[in-house]
Amino acid sequence: TQLMTQRGGWPNSVWLTPDGRPWYAGTYFPKNDAYGRPGFISVLTQLAEAWRARRAEIDEQADRLSQAIRQMQALPSSGDQLSRRDVERVVAQLHHSFDTTHAGFGSAPKFPPHGALALLIAMHDQKPDATTLNIFTQTLDAMAHGGMHDQIAGGFHRYSTDAKWFVPHFEKMLYDNAQLLDAYAAGYRLTKNEAYRRVADRIVSWLQREMLHDAGGFFSAIDADSEGKEGKFYVWPAHEIREVLGDDAEAFMHVFGVQADGNWHDEASGQAEETNILYLPRSIEPAQQAHFDALADRLRTHRDKRIRPHTDDKILTSWNAMMIGALAEAGHTLDRPAYTALAASAAKFILKDMQIDGQLMRVWSDGVASIPAYLDDYALLIDALATLHRTTNDPVWLDEATRLADHMIEAFTDPQTGAFYYTSGMHEVLLGRSANPLGGGNTPHPNGATALALMHLSDASAQPRYRDAAVQCLNAFAGVIQSDGYGQELLLIALKQQLDHTNSDVLPARAGAVSTADAHAGTPPVSVEVFASHKRVSPGQTMHIAVRFSVAEGWHIYADNPEQEHLVSTQVTIDSTDHVTVGAAKYPPSDVITDPILSKPIHVHQGQPMVFVPVTIGTNAPSQLTLTVRAQTQACDDTRCLQPVTYDMTIPITVDANADPITQHAEVFAASGE
């Protein structure tokens, strides 16, 4: 739709050929011709005639659009390594585009700038800066005071149609409020401003009142319209406020910008409305806050008697995960244990009711979970569970996060680039699998969320392989980040976190193509790849696992028997189970060098040593198995030794009596002599 019309939005309509190629698209069609725009009925009539009379042209159009979409989905290459300059460049752009009059960035319409705020927080946390903090807090203040903020019940509407955060599109989205809960909790953490704690508390109050399913999950959205008119549920004629508040009405109307003849104009028609959007043209004195909160509660009780907008009551994993993480963080930051408990309850619901045979689902509605989860579902849930683990110290959350991460890496990684596809093999392939390089609009960038989640999980689990996968993802997106950076804020935060972690200014580029191994871990000077001779095996069949260590020039790893005490040997093990019998590992011949520190001969490996392990599948094995391959090693050069590392890598195996006997990775296993 954006390719054809240069705009997006909902409802979005795309017309496809029978083989799935798009040939026409558009959005915001009125039912009938209006406002100088064709209505949906007129569009359908014209397209039907075109389909009958100009099929050859339509096929050409479909081919051109399909090719353009594939080009948009491709990750651009980059000749430069990622560095701190890439982060600093985008932060400077945010400073430059800051609206010094109304706060936020750019002009109307203004959406809550979730990614920008998160990046500013990350920068200020590392290096406090008064200008960065001022941009952040002014934007929080402007949104909280504006009509986009529901001044009566809490929570925020979708976006502001003007530059002043005044006239909203009245829809309320779970994902917006989750990210804004994060922002206002962070605002309180940085400033101890009670106004930010109050906004966060009101988001949670609204969430519990209007968005919470009895089972523990959160609904998706509340419509903008009721009784056929947008915003009718939320706006107020002055006389109605007087009827409800009586003698308190004049003071309330003064504080909340109410005018006798209305204070706003309809966005589409420009017509003046005789109602009021409540906002705060000036701050409320702290001593008066409780009084005006009580008046707002009286109005909310009255408002609740109106015909309500429709609630979209489906439960989405990704949006719930955002709220779970935000609640867990807010519970910790604001000292609100009830918020953490609410997060835990929602997480338990997803893990219990939104998985089928261990597979995460995207949607739950009317008691049924459906649609295999996409990348953002996994990434955001993993990050939420890691946050719950950090704020509760309950190991169950870490166990679930690592289980989901292992599956996500296996199912979504693009082995050629190191990026993560948005879809897995369980989803329908349309024009091709894409890493969704442009991101998700005002929801977190899927690959950015994935990189951050894996870094947080790596820190929590002390498993470097998760950080390794995140670094591969960042390198894959180097071209995207360096071409613009807009919408890539989570990738930039992940880049900043990695550079901070390694205390460096440049991210090492990945050498050559991404491994075609079935699993991999580690970064130079030593990386590890695992190859399975078969991923689909027959009961009773013996397959082989190959583990290849890639040791950088000038470095070595100790052999499986280095011949000296206290040296950490290189070991490869595979967990045996009732259905898997593991044979003896076959190690390559070692080199003998004189250790410059010990002045003694030691046995080492250099270059690309390979270890082979036979694995026999039991005759009664289930249809799905997971092999856990563990590689232990320590890298040294002539002057130092790095800390020993142990990588756990998993290989899913399908057991099938009709399995193809052909060995995969034939060039690898040719060296085994088996």
C-alpha positions as CSV (number, residue, x, y, z in Angstrom):
1,T,0.0,0.0,0.0
2,Q,2.8,2.4,0.8
3,L,4.5,1.6,-2.5
4,M,1.4,2.6,-4.4
5,T,-0.1,5.4,-2.3
6,Q,2.9,6.7,-0.2
7,R,0.8,6.2,2.9
8,G,-0.3,3.4,5.1
9,G,-2.9,2.7,7.8
10,W,-6.1,0.8,8.5
11,P,-8.4,-0.5,7.2
12,N,-5.9,-1.6,4.6
13,S,-7.2,-3.2,1.3
14,V,-4.9,-5.2,-1.1
15,W,-6.1,-7.0,-4.2
16,L,-4.2,-10.1,-5.2
17,T,-4.0,-12.3,-8.3
18,P,-5.0,-16.0,-7.7
19,D,-1.3,-16.9,-7.2
20,G,-0.9,-14.3,-4.4
21,R,0.7,-11.3,-6.2
22,P,-0.6,-7.9,-5.3
23,W,-1.8,-5.6,-8.1
24,Y,-3.8,-2.8,-6.3
25,A,-3.9,-1.4,-2.8
26,G,-5.2,1.4,-0.7
27,T,-6.4,2.5,2.7
28,Y,-9.0,4.7,4.3
29,F,-11.6,4.2,1.6
30,P,-15.0,5.7,2.6
31,K,-18.0,3.6,1.8
32,N,-19.2,6.1,-0.9
33,D,-17.5,8.8,-2.8
34,A,-16.7,11.7,-0.4
35,Y,-14.1,14.4,0.5
36,G,-12.9,14.2,-3.1
37,R,-11.9,10.5,-2.7
38,P,-13.5,7.5,-4.4
39,G,-15.6,5.3,-2.2
40,F,-15.0,1.6,-1.6
41,I,-18.0,0.6,-3.8
42,S,-16.7,2.8,-6.7
43,V,-13.2,1.3,-6.3
44,L,-14.6,-2.3,-6.4
45,T,-16.6,-1.5,-9.5
46,Q,-13.6,0.0,-11.4
47,L,-11.2,-2.8,-10.3
48,A,-13.7,-5.5,-11.4
49,E,-13.9,-3.9,-14.8
50,A,-10.1,-3.7,-15.1
51,W,-9.8,-7.4,-14.1
52,R,-12.2,-8.4,-16.9
53,A,-10.8,-6.1,-19.6
54,R,-7.1,-5.5,-18.9
55,R,-5.7,-8.7,-17.4
56,A,-2.3,-8.4,-19.2
57,E,-1.7,-5.0,-17.7
58,I,-2.7,-6.3,-14.3
59,D,-0.2,-9.2,-14.6
60,E,2.5,-6.7,-15.5
61,Q,1.6,-4.5,-12.5
62,A,1.6,-7.5,-10.2
63,D,5.1,-8.5,-11.4
64,R,6.4,-5.0,-10.9
65,L,4.9,-4.7,-7.4
66,S,6.1,-8.2,-6.4
67,Q,9.7,-7.3,-7.5
68,A,9.5,-4.0,-5.6
69,I,8.4,-5.7,-2.5
70,R,11.2,-8.2,-2.6
71,Q,13.7,-5.4,-3.0
72,M,12.2,-3.6,0.0
73,Q,12.4,-6.9,2.0
74,A,16.1,-7.4,1.2
75,L,18.7,-6.2,3.7
76,P,21.0,-3.6,2.2
77,S,24.7,-4.2,2.4
78,S,27.1,-2.0,4.2
79,G,30.8,-1.6,3.7
80,D,31.4,0.0,7.1
81,Q,31.4,-1.6,10.5
82,L,28.8,-0.5,13.0
83,S,30.1,1.9,15.7
84,R,29.1,4.4,18.4
85,R,29.0,7.0,15.7
86,D,25.9,5.3,14.3
87,V,24.1,5.7,17.6
88,E,25.3,9.2,18.2
89,R,24.2,10.2,14.7
90,V,20.6,9.2,15.3
91,V,20.5,10.8,18.8
92,A,21.8,14.0,17.2
93,Q,18.9,13.8,14.6
94,L,16.4,13.5,17.5
95,H,17.9,16.6,19.1
96,H,17.6,18.4,15.8
97,S,14.0,17.3,15.1
98,F,12.7,18.0,18.6
99,D,9.7,20.3,18.7
100,T,10.8,23.0,21.1
101,T,7.3,24.5,21.2
102,H,5.1,21.5,21.7
103,A,7.7,18.7,22.5
104,G,7.9,15.4,20.6
105,F,9.4,15.2,17.2
106,G,8.4,16.5,13.8
107,S,4.9,17.8,13.0
108,A,1.4,16.6,13.0
109,P,0.2,13.9,13.3
110,K,2.2,13.0,16.3
111,F,2.5,9.4,17.5
112,P,3.9,8.6,20.9
113,P,7.7,8.4,20.0
114,H,8.3,5.1,21.8
115,G,11.6,4.2,20.1
116,A,13.0,7.7,20.4
117,L,12.2,7.9,24.1
118,A,13.7,4.5,24.7
119,L,16.9,5.5,22.9
120,L,17.1,8.8,24.9
121,I,16.8,6.9,28.1
122,A,19.5,4.4,27.2
123,M,21.9,7.3,26.3
124,H,21.1,9.2,29.4
125,D,21.6,6.1,31.6
126,Q,25.1,5.7,30.3
127,K,26.1,9.3,30.2
128,P,23.8,11.8,31.9
129,D,23.1,14.8,29.7
130,A,20.8,17.7,30.6
131,T,19.7,18.3,27.0
132,T,18.8,14.7,26.4
133,L,16.9,14.5,29.7
134,N,15.1,17.7,29.0
135,I,13.9,16.4,25.6
136,F,12.6,13.3,27.3
137,T,10.8,15.0,30.2
138,Q,9.3,17.7,28.0
139,T,7.8,15.1,25.8
140,L,6.4,13.1,28.7
141,D,4.9,16.3,30.1
142,A,3.3,17.4,26.8
143,M,1.7,14.0,26.3
144,A,0.5,13.7,29.9
145,H,-1.1,17.2,29.7
146,G,-2.7,16.8,26.3
147,G,-6.0,15.5,25.1
148,M,-4.3,12.3,23.9
149,H,-4.1,11.3,27.6
150,D,-7.5,10.2,29.0
151,Q,-7.6,12.7,31.8
152,I,-10.6,11.0,33.3
153,A,-9.7,7.3,33.4
154,G,-6.0,7.1,32.6
155,G,-4.3,5.5,29.6
156,F,-3.5,7.1,26.3
157,H,-5.2,7.3,22.9
158,R,-3.6,6.2,19.7
159,Y,-2.0,9.5,18.5
160,S,-2.5,13.2,18.2
161,T,-3.9,14.6,15.0
162,D,-2.3,17.9,15.7
163,A,1.2,19.0,16.8
164,K,0.0,20.0,20.3
165,W,-1.0,16.6,21.5
166,F,-4.5,17.9,21.8
167,V,-7.0,16.3,19.4
168,P,-6.5,12.5,19.5
169,H,-7.5,9.6,17.3
170,F,-9.5,8.1,20.2
171,E,-8.6,4.5,19.8
172,K,-6.7,3.0,22.8
173,M,-4.1,0.4,22.0
174,L,-2.5,-2.1,24.5
175,Y,0.9,-1.8,22.9
176,D,1.0,2.0,23.1
177,N,0.1,2.0,26.8
178,A,2.7,-0.7,27.5
179,Q,5.5,1.3,26.0
180,L,4.2,4.5,27.7
181,L,4.1,2.7,31.0
182,D,7.8,1.9,30.5
183,A,8.5,5.6,29.6
184,Y,6.7,7.1,32.6
185,A,8.2,4.6,35.0
186,A,11.7,5.5,33.6
187,G,10.8,9.2,33.9
188,Y,10.1,8.7,37.6
189,R,13.3,6.6,38.0
190,L,15.4,9.4,36.5
191,T,13.7,12.5,38.1
192,K,11.6,11.2,41.1
193,N,8.8,13.4,39.7
194,E,5.6,12.2,41.3
195,A,3.6,13.3,38.3
196,Y,5.2,10.5,36.2
197,R,4.5,7.9,38.9
198,R,0.8,9.1,38.8
199,V,0.6,8.8,35.0
200,A,2.0,5.3,35.3
201,D,-0.4,4.3,38.1
202,R,-3.3,5.6,36.1
203,I,-2.3,3.5,33.0
204,V,-2.3,0.4,35.2
205,S,-5.7,1.3,36.8
206,W,-7.2,1.7,33.4
207,L,-5.6,-1.6,32.3
208,Q,-7.1,-3.5,35.3
209,R,-10.5,-1.9,34.9
210,E,-11.0,-2.2,31.1
211,M,-8.4,-4.5,29.5
212,L,-8.0,-7.4,31.8
213,H,-9.4,-10.8,30.9
214,D,-10.5,-13.0,33.8
215,A,-7.9,-15.6,32.8
216,G,-5.1,-13.2,33.2
217,G,-4.3,-11.9,29.7
218,F,-4.9,-8.4,28.3
219,F,-7.3,-7.3,25.6
220,S,-5.9,-5.7,22.4
221,A,-7.7,-2.4,21.9
222,I,-10.7,-0.2,22.5
223,D,-12.3,1.4,19.4
224,A,-12.4,5.1,18.8
225,D,-16.1,5.2,17.8
226,S,-19.4,4.7,19.7
227,E,-22.9,5.4,18.4
228,G,-21.3,5.9,15.0
229,K,-19.2,8.9,16.0
230,E,-15.5,9.0,16.8
231,G,-14.7,10.2,20.3
232,K,-18.3,10.5,21.5
233,F,-17.6,8.4,24.6
234,Y,-14.7,10.6,25.7
235,V,-15.8,14.2,25.0
236,W,-17.9,16.5,27.2
237,P,-20.4,19.3,26.7
238,A,-19.9,21.9,29.4
239,H,-23.5,21.6,30.7
240,E,-23.0,17.9,31.4
241,I,-19.9,18.6,33.5
242,R,-22.0,21.2,35.5
243,E,-24.8,18.6,36.0
244,V,-22.4,16.0,37.4
245,L,-20.0,18.2,39.5
246,G,-22.4,21.0,40.6
247,D,-20.5,23.7,42.5
248,D,-17.2,22.1,41.7
249,A,-17.7,22.4,37.9
250,E,-16.3,25.8,37.3
251,A,-13.0,25.1,38.9
252,F,-12.7,21.8,37.1
253,M,-13.6,23.3,33.7
254,H,-11.0,26.0,34.3
255,V,-8.2,23.5,35.1
256,F,-9.1,21.2,32.2
257,G,-9.6,23.7,29.4
258,V,-13.4,23.4,29.0
259,Q,-15.2,26.1,27.0
260,A,-19.0,26.7,27.0
261,D,-19.2,26.2,23.2
262,G,-16.6,23.5,22.9
263,N,-12.9,23.6,22.4
264,W,-12.0,21.5,19.3
265,H,-12.7,20.9,15.6
266,D,-13.3,17.7,13.8
267,E,-10.1,16.6,12.0
268,A,-11.8,15.4,8.8
269,S,-14.4,18.1,8.3
270,G,-12.9,21.0,10.1
271,Q,-16.3,21.6,11.7
272,A,-16.3,23.1,15.2
273,E,-17.6,20.7,17.8
274,E,-19.8,21.7,20.7
275,T,-18.1,19.4,23.1
276,N,-14.7,19.5,24.9
277,I,-11.6,17.3,25.0
278,L,-10.3,17.5,28.5
279,Y,-6.6,18.5,28.7
280,L,-4.4,20.5,31.1
281,P,-3.4,23.9,29.7
282,R,-1.5,24.3,33.0
283,S,-0.2,22.0,35.7
284,I,-2.3,21.1,38.8
285,E,-0.6,22.1,42.0
286,P,0.4,19.0,44.0
287,A,-1.7,20.0,47.0
288,Q,-4.8,20.1,44.7
289,Q,-4.2,16.9,42.8
290,A,-6.3,14.6,45.1
291,H,-9.2,17.0,44.9
292,F,-9.3,17.1,41.1
293,D,-8.7,13.3,41.0
294,A,-11.8,12.9,43.0
295,L,-13.8,15.1,40.6
296,A,-12.4,13.1,37.7
297,D,-13.6,9.9,39.3
298,R,-17.1,11.3,39.6
299,L,-17.1,12.1,35.9
300,R,-15.7,8.6,35.0
301,T,-18.5,7.0,37.0
302,H,-21.0,9.1,35.0
303,R,-19.2,8.4,31.7
304,D,-19.3,4.7,32.3
305,K,-23.1,4.9,31.9
306,R,-22.6,5.9,28.2
307,I,-22.6,3.4,25.3
308,R,-19.1,2.2,25.3
309,P,-16.8,1.8,22.2
310,H,-16.2,-1.8,21.2
311,T,-13.4,-3.6,23.0
312,D,-11.2,-5.9,20.7
313,D,-11.0,-8.7,23.2
314,K,-8.5,-11.0,21.4
315,I,-5.3,-11.6,23.3
316,L,-2.1,-11.2,21.3
317,T,1.2,-12.6,22.6
318,S,3.5,-9.8,21.4
319,W,1.3,-7.0,22.8
320,N,0.7,-8.9,26.1
321,A,4.5,-9.5,26.3
322,M,5.1,-5.7,26.1
323,M,2.7,-5.1,28.9
324,I,4.1,-7.9,31.0
325,G,7.6,-6.5,30.7
326,A,6.4,-3.0,31.4
327,L,4.5,-4.1,34.5
328,A,7.4,-6.0,35.9
329,E,9.7,-3.1,35.4
330,A,7.2,-0.6,36.8
331,G,6.6,-2.8,39.8
332,H,10.3,-2.7,40.6
333,T,10.9,0.9,39.8
334,L,7.7,2.3,41.5
335,D,7.7,-0.1,44.4
336,R,4.4,-1.6,43.3
337,P,4.5,-5.3,44.0
338,A,0.9,-5.7,42.7
339,Y,2.2,-4.7,39.2
340,T,4.7,-7.5,39.2
341,A,2.1,-9.9,40.3
342,L,-0.2,-8.7,37.5
343,A,2.7,-9.3,35.1
344,A,3.3,-12.8,36.4
345,S,-0.3,-13.7,36.1
346,A,-0.4,-12.7,32.4
347,A,2.8,-14.5,31.7
348,K,1.4,-17.7,33.3
349,F,-1.7,-17.4,31.1
350,I,0.4,-17.2,27.9
351,L,2.6,-20.1,28.9
352,K,-0.4,-22.2,29.9
353,D,-3.1,-21.3,27.4
354,M,-1.2,-19.9,24.4
355,Q,1.0,-22.9,23.6
356,I,0.0,-26.0,21.7
357,D,2.3,-29.0,22.1
358,G,5.0,-26.7,23.2
359,Q,4.6,-24.3,20.2
360,L,3.8,-20.7,21.0
361,M,0.7,-19.2,19.4
362,R,0.1,-15.6,18.4
363,V,-3.6,-15.2,19.2
364,W,-6.1,-16.3,21.9
365,S,-9.8,-15.6,21.4
366,D,-12.9,-17.3,22.9
367,G,-10.8,-19.9,24.6
368,V,-8.9,-21.0,21.5
369,A,-5.2,-20.3,20.8
370,S,-4.3,-20.1,17.1
371,I,-1.8,-18.9,14.5
372,P,1.8,-19.9,15.1
373,A,3.8,-17.2,16.8
374,Y,5.9,-14.7,14.8
375,L,9.3,-13.4,15.6
376,D,8.0,-10.4,17.7
377,D,5.9,-12.8,19.7
378,Y,8.9,-14.8,20.7
379,A,11.3,-11.9,21.2
380,L,9.0,-9.7,23.3
381,L,7.9,-12.6,25.4
382,I,11.5,-13.8,26.0
383,D,12.4,-10.2,27.1
384,A,9.4,-10.0,29.3
385,L,10.3,-13.3,31.0
386,A,13.9,-12.1,31.5
387,T,12.5,-9.0,33.1
388,L,10.3,-11.0,35.4
389,H,13.3,-13.1,36.3
390,R,15.4,-10.0,37.1
391,T,12.7,-8.4,39.2
392,T,11.5,-11.6,41.1
393,N,14.6,-13.9,41.1
394,D,12.2,-16.8,40.2
395,P,14.1,-19.3,38.1
396,V,11.0,-20.5,36.3
397,W,10.9,-17.4,34.2
398,L,14.6,-17.9,33.1
399,D,13.9,-21.5,32.2
400,E,11.0,-20.6,30.0
401,A,12.9,-17.7,28.4
402,T,15.8,-20.0,27.4
403,R,13.5,-22.7,26.1
404,L,11.7,-20.2,23.9
405,A,15.0,-18.5,22.8
406,D,16.5,-21.9,21.7
407,H,13.4,-22.5,19.5
408,M,13.4,-19.0,18.2
409,I,17.0,-19.2,17.1
410,E,16.4,-22.5,15.4
411,A,13.2,-21.6,13.7
412,F,13.7,-17.9,12.6
413,T,17.4,-17.4,11.9
414,D,18.4,-16.7,8.3
415,P,21.6,-18.8,8.0
416,Q,22.9,-16.6,5.1
417,T,22.8,-13.2,6.9
418,G,22.4,-13.9,10.7
419,A,19.2,-11.8,10.7
420,F,15.9,-13.2,12.0
421,Y,13.1,-13.9,9.6
422,Y,9.7,-12.5,10.8
423,T,8.1,-15.9,9.9
424,S,9.1,-19.5,10.7
425,G,8.7,-22.6,8.6
426,M,5.2,-23.0,10.1
427,H,3.9,-20.0,8.3
428,E,2.6,-19.6,4.8
429,V,5.2,-18.3,2.4
430,L,3.9,-15.5,0.4
431,L,6.4,-13.5,-1.7
432,G,9.2,-14.9,0.4
433,R,10.5,-14.8,3.9
434,S,11.6,-11.4,5.1
435,A,13.5,-10.1,8.1
436,N,11.1,-7.1,8.0
437,P,14.0,-4.6,7.7
438,L,11.8,-1.5,8.1
439,G,10.3,-2.6,11.4
440,G,6.8,-2.5,12.7
441,G,5.7,1.1,12.8
442,N,5.0,2.2,16.4
443,T,5.5,-1.3,17.7
444,P,9.0,-2.5,18.5
445,H,11.3,-3.4,15.5
446,P,11.2,-7.3,15.5
447,N,14.9,-7.8,14.9
448,G,15.7,-5.0,17.3
449,A,13.5,-6.6,20.0
450,T,15.2,-9.9,19.3
451,A,18.7,-8.6,19.6
452,L,17.9,-6.9,22.9
453,A,16.0,-9.9,24.3
454,L,19.0,-12.2,23.5
455,M,21.4,-9.8,25.1
456,H,19.3,-9.6,28.3
457,L,18.9,-13.4,28.3
458,S,22.7,-13.9,27.8
459,D,23.4,-11.7,30.8
460,A,20.8,-13.5,33.0
461,S,21.7,-17.0,31.9
462,A,25.5,-16.5,31.6
463,Q,25.1,-18.1,28.1
464,P,27.3,-16.2,25.6
465,R,25.7,-17.9,22.6
466,Y,22.6,-15.7,23.0
467,R,24.7,-12.6,22.8
468,D,26.6,-14.1,19.8
469,A,23.3,-14.5,18.0
470,A,22.4,-10.9,18.8
471,V,25.7,-9.6,17.4
472,Q,25.1,-11.5,14.2
473,C,21.7,-9.9,13.9
474,L,23.2,-6.4,14.4
475,N,25.8,-7.0,11.7
476,A,23.1,-8.2,9.3
477,F,21.3,-4.9,9.8
478,A,24.3,-2.6,9.4
479,G,23.2,-1.4,6.1
480,V,19.7,-0.5,7.4
481,I,21.0,1.2,10.5
482,Q,23.6,3.3,8.5
483,S,21.2,4.2,5.7
484,D,18.7,6.0,8.0
485,G,18.2,4.8,11.6
486,Y,14.6,6.0,11.7
487,G,12.5,3.3,13.2
488,Q,15.7,1.3,14.1
489,E,16.0,2.6,17.7
490,L,15.9,-0.8,19.4
491,L,18.7,-2.0,17.1
492,L,20.7,1.1,18.1
493,I,20.0,0.4,21.8
494,A,21.2,-3.2,21.3
495,L,24.3,-1.9,19.4
496,K,25.0,0.5,22.2
497,Q,24.6,-2.2,24.8
498,Q,27.0,-4.5,23.0
499,L,29.7,-1.8,22.6
500,D,29.3,-1.0,26.3
501,H,29.6,-4.7,27.1
502,T,32.9,-5.0,25.2
503,N,34.1,-1.5,26.1
504,S,34.7,-0.8,22.5
505,D,33.7,1.8,19.9
506,V,33.4,-0.5,16.9
507,L,31.4,-3.7,16.4
508,P,33.6,-6.4,14.7
509,A,32.2,-7.3,11.3
510,R,31.4,-10.9,10.7
511,A,34.0,-12.4,8.4
512,G,32.5,-14.1,5.3
513,A,29.1,-15.6,5.0
514,V,27.1,-16.8,8.0
515,S,27.7,-20.4,8.8
516,T,25.5,-23.1,7.2
517,A,25.9,-25.1,10.4
518,D,22.9,-26.5,12.2
519,A,23.9,-24.5,15.4
520,H,26.7,-22.1,16.2
521,A,28.1,-20.1,19.0
522,G,31.0,-17.9,20.0
523,T,32.8,-15.0,18.4
524,P,36.5,-14.6,17.5
525,P,39.0,-15.6,18.6
526,V,37.1,-18.9,18.9
527,S,33.7,-19.8,17.4
528,V,32.0,-23.1,17.3
529,E,29.8,-24.7,14.7
530,V,27.7,-27.9,15.0
531,F,26.7,-30.1,12.0
532,A,24.3,-33.0,12.1
533,S,24.8,-35.7,9.4
534,H,21.0,-36.1,9.5
535,K,18.1,-34.0,10.8
536,R,15.6,-36.7,10.0
537,V,16.6,-40.2,11.1
538,S,15.0,-43.7,11.3
539,P,14.5,-45.5,14.6
540,G,17.7,-47.4,15.4
541,Q,19.9,-45.4,13.0
542,T,23.3,-44.1,13.9
543,M,24.0,-40.5,12.8
544,H,27.0,-38.3,13.5
545,I,27.5,-34.9,15.0
546,A,30.5,-32.8,14.0
547,V,31.8,-29.9,16.1
548,R,34.1,-27.5,14.3
549,F,36.2,-25.0,16.3
550,S,37.4,-22.0,14.3
551,V,40.5,-20.6,16.1
552,A,41.8,-17.2,15.0
553,E,45.4,-16.8,13.8
554,G,47.8,-16.4,16.7
555,W,45.5,-18.2,19.1
556,H,45.1,-21.8,20.2
557,I,42.8,-23.9,22.3
558,Y,44.0,-26.8,24.5
559,A,43.5,-30.3,23.2
560,D,41.3,-32.9,24.9
561,N,44.4,-34.1,26.8
562,P,46.8,-31.1,27.1
563,E,49.2,-33.1,29.3
564,Q,49.5,-30.4,31.9
565,E,47.4,-30.1,35.1
566,H,45.1,-27.0,35.6
567,L,44.8,-26.4,31.9
568,V,41.2,-26.4,30.6
569,S,40.9,-29.1,27.9
570,T,38.6,-28.9,24.9
571,Q,35.7,-31.3,25.4
572,V,32.7,-32.1,23.3
573,T,29.8,-34.0,25.0
574,I,26.2,-34.8,24.0
575,D,23.6,-35.6,26.6
576,S,22.4,-39.2,26.6
577,T,18.8,-40.0,27.2
578,D,16.5,-43.1,27.2
579,H,16.2,-42.6,23.5
580,V,19.7,-41.5,22.5
581,T,23.0,-43.5,22.9
582,V,26.1,-41.4,22.5
583,G,29.4,-43.0,21.4
584,A,32.9,-41.9,22.1
585,A,34.0,-38.6,20.7
586,K,36.8,-38.7,18.0
587,Y,39.2,-35.8,18.5
588,P,41.7,-34.7,15.8
589,P,45.5,-35.1,16.3
590,S,46.9,-32.2,18.4
591,D,49.9,-29.9,17.8
592,V,52.6,-29.7,20.4
593,I,53.9,-26.3,21.3
594,T,56.0,-24.9,24.2
595,D,54.0,-22.8,26.5
596,P,55.8,-19.4,26.8
597,I,54.6,-19.0,30.4
598,L,55.0,-22.6,31.7
599,S,58.0,-23.3,29.5
600,K,56.6,-26.8,29.0
601,P,55.3,-28.7,26.0
602,I,51.5,-28.7,25.7
603,H,49.0,-30.2,23.3
604,V,46.9,-27.7,21.5
605,H,44.6,-27.2,18.5
606,Q,44.9,-24.4,15.9
607,G,43.1,-23.5,12.8
608,Q,39.8,-25.5,12.4
609,P,39.9,-28.7,14.5
610,M,36.9,-30.9,14.2
611,V,35.4,-33.4,16.7
612,F,33.0,-36.2,15.6
613,V,30.5,-38.0,17.8
614,P,28.3,-40.9,16.9
615,V,24.7,-40.9,18.1
616,T,22.4,-43.8,17.9
617,I,18.6,-43.2,18.0
618,G,16.6,-45.7,20.0
619,T,14.1,-47.9,18.3
620,N,11.3,-46.6,20.4
621,A,12.2,-42.9,20.2
622,P,9.4,-40.3,19.9
623,S,9.0,-38.4,16.6
624,Q,10.7,-35.3,17.9
625,L,14.1,-35.3,19.8
626,T,16.5,-32.5,20.8
627,L,20.2,-33.2,21.0
628,T,22.1,-30.9,23.4
629,V,25.7,-30.5,22.3
630,R,28.1,-29.1,24.8
631,A,31.5,-27.6,23.8
632,Q,34.0,-26.5,26.4
633,T,37.2,-24.7,25.5
634,Q,39.6,-21.9,26.5
635,A,41.4,-19.6,24.0
636,C,45.0,-18.5,24.6
637,D,47.6,-16.6,22.7
638,D,51.3,-16.0,23.6
639,T,50.6,-13.6,26.4
640,R,47.2,-14.4,27.9
641,C,44.3,-16.8,28.3
642,L,40.7,-15.8,28.1
643,Q,38.2,-17.2,30.6
644,P,37.0,-20.7,29.8
645,V,33.7,-20.9,28.1
646,T,31.1,-23.6,27.7
647,Y,28.5,-23.5,24.9
648,D,25.3,-25.5,24.9
649,M,23.8,-25.8,21.4
650,T,20.7,-27.7,20.5
651,I,19.8,-29.7,17.4
652,P,16.2,-30.7,16.8
653,I,15.9,-34.2,15.3
654,T,12.8,-35.8,13.6
655,V,12.5,-39.6,14.0
656,D,10.7,-41.0,10.9
657,A,10.8,-44.6,9.7
658,N,10.8,-43.3,6.1
659,A,13.7,-40.8,6.7
660,D,16.0,-40.1,3.7
661,P,19.3,-41.9,4.2
662,I,21.3,-39.2,2.4
663,T,23.9,-37.4,4.6
664,Q,23.7,-33.6,4.8
665,H,26.9,-31.5,5.1
666,A,28.7,-34.2,3.0
667,E,31.9,-32.1,2.8
668,V,32.1,-31.9,6.6
669,F,31.5,-35.6,7.2
670,A,33.9,-36.7,4.5
671,A,36.7,-35.9,6.9
672,S,35.3,-38.2,9.6
673,G,36.3,-41.4,7.9
674,E,32.9,-42.9,8.9
